Amino acid sequence: MIENQKIRPAQVIGPLGEPLTIESLPPANTRRWVVRRKAEVVAAVNGGLLTIDEVLERYDLTLEEFASWQRAVDRSGMQGLRVTRIQHYRDLYERQLKY
């Protein structure tokens, strides 16, 4: 097995099923994070288009903030990224863990 490969895909599948490339990612100066943009960044990391460190630097995010996006997508899909629904999905996930 080759370690530390620098090979990256040219594109990955985005959250809406469209091809996602480095050029089609949200701009580095993005300050308004809507659900689609967050999901695109998470898909880029999951697909190997960017590393977590690159995302944190490029978008000036904290590790905790990005990790919360990843958890939300893993648990509830794109809808979990909606700020107005965070508490709802958190409660739902905690109930599921109890049973």
Kinemage of the C-alpha trace (Angstrom):
@kinemage 1
@onewidth
@group {chain A} dominant
@subgroup {mainchain}
@vectorlist {calphas} color= white
{ca met a 1} P 0.000 0.000 0.000
{ca ile a 2} L 1.374 3.406 -0.975
{ca glu a 3} L 1.278 5.907 1.848
{ca asn a 4} L 0.933 9.690 1.549
{ca gln a 5} L -0.492 9.639 -1.941
{ca lys a 6} L -0.941 13.082 -3.458
{ca ile a 7} L -3.390 11.847 -6.080
{ca arg a 8} L -6.709 13.655 -5.942
{ca pro a 9} L -9.806 13.227 -8.031
{ca ala a 10} L -10.530 15.948 -10.572
{ca gln a 11} L -14.140 15.953 -9.424
{ca val a 12} L -16.458 14.333 -6.923
{ca ile a 13} L -20.207 13.974 -6.778
{ca gly a 14} L -21.774 16.924 -4.976
{ca pro a 15} L -24.674 16.791 -2.533
{ca leu a 16} L -27.228 17.314 -5.290
{ca gly a 17} L -25.671 14.722 -7.618
{ca glu a 18} L -23.779 17.228 -9.759
{ca pro a 19} L -20.035 17.063 -10.494
{ca leu a 20} L -18.081 19.134 -7.995
{ca thr a 21} L -14.599 20.496 -8.802
{ca ile a 22} L -12.219 22.820 -6.975
{ca glu a 23} L -13.402 25.645 -9.234
{ca ser a 24} L -17.073 25.015 -8.498
{ca leu a 25} L -16.640 25.058 -4.710
{ca pro a 26} L -17.844 28.131 -2.819
{ca pro a 27} L -15.386 31.054 -3.063
{ca ala a 28} L -12.741 31.336 -0.344
{ca asn a 29} L -14.256 34.617 0.884
{ca thr a 30} L -17.659 33.040 1.586
{ca arg a 31} L -19.194 34.434 4.757
{ca arg a 32} L -22.842 33.433 4.325
{ca trp a 33} L -23.050 29.670 4.664
{ca val a 34} L -26.264 28.259 3.267
{ca val a 35} L -27.036 24.542 3.443
{ca arg a 36} L -25.929 23.808 -0.127
{ca arg a 37} L -22.524 25.468 0.324
{ca lys a 38} L -21.851 23.632 3.581
{ca ala a 39} L -22.856 20.322 1.975
{ca glu a 40} L -20.570 20.983 -1.011
{ca val a 41} L -17.581 21.555 1.256
{ca val a 42} L -18.334 18.399 3.251
{ca ala a 43} L -18.694 16.411 0.003
{ca ala a 44} L -15.375 17.801 -1.239
{ca val a 45} L -13.589 16.569 1.891
{ca asn a 46} L -15.382 13.203 1.911
{ca gly a 47} L -14.501 12.679 -1.754
{ca gly a 48} L -10.850 13.659 -1.340
{ca leu a 49} L -11.042 16.873 -3.355
{ca leu a 50} L -9.753 18.889 -0.366
{ca thr a 51} L -8.249 17.967 2.974
{ca ile a 52} L -9.732 19.180 6.246
{ca asp a 53} L -6.706 21.419 6.787
{ca glu a 54} L -7.200 23.005 3.360
{ca val a 55} L -10.878 23.654 4.106
{ca leu a 56} L -10.116 25.220 7.482
{ca glu a 57} L -7.537 27.545 5.947
{ca arg a 58} L -9.430 28.336 2.752
{ca tyr a 59} L -12.714 29.196 4.474
{ca asp a 60} L -11.331 30.412 7.819
{ca leu a 61} L -13.331 27.806 9.756
{ca thr a 62} L -12.586 26.165 13.070
{ca leu a 63} L -12.199 22.415 13.265
{ca glu a 64} L -15.229 22.258 15.560
{ca glu a 65} L -17.379 24.154 13.068
{ca phe a 66} L -16.454 21.918 10.160
{ca ala a 67} L -16.792 18.777 12.282
{ca ser a 68} L -20.319 19.858 13.241
{ca trp a 69} L -21.173 20.119 9.529
{ca gln a 70} L -19.853 16.614 8.925
{ca arg a 71} L -21.800 15.195 11.879
{ca ala a 72} L -24.983 16.928 10.711
{ca val a 73} L -24.647 15.489 7.200
{ca asp a 74} L -23.846 12.008 8.546
{ca arg a 75} L -26.823 12.016 10.894
{ca ser a 76} L -29.514 13.849 8.947
{ca gly a 77} L -28.274 14.618 5.453
{ca met a 78} L -28.409 18.119 4.041
{ca gln a 79} L -31.431 19.018 6.159
{ca gly a 80} L -29.317 18.579 9.270
{ca leu a 81} L -27.273 21.601 8.184
{ca arg a 82} L -30.216 23.970 8.475
{ca val a 83} L -29.489 26.320 11.358
{ca thr a 84} L -33.172 26.635 12.212
{ca arg a 85} L -33.467 22.851 12.636
{ca ile a 86} L -30.282 22.025 14.539
{ca gln a 87} L -32.033 21.492 17.879
{ca his a 88} L -34.728 19.329 16.288
{ca tyr a 89} L -32.193 17.004 14.657
{ca arg a 90} L -30.018 16.938 17.795
{ca asp a 91} L -33.012 15.844 19.890
{ca leu a 92} L -33.995 13.250 17.287
{ca tyr a 93} L -30.475 11.800 17.207
{ca glu a 94} L -30.280 11.626 21.013
{ca arg a 95} L -33.627 9.780 21.143
{ca gln a 96} L -32.353 7.284 18.570
{ca leu a 97} L -29.272 6.598 20.681
{ca lys a 98} L -31.446 5.708 23.682
{ca tyr a 99} L -33.231 2.881 21.869
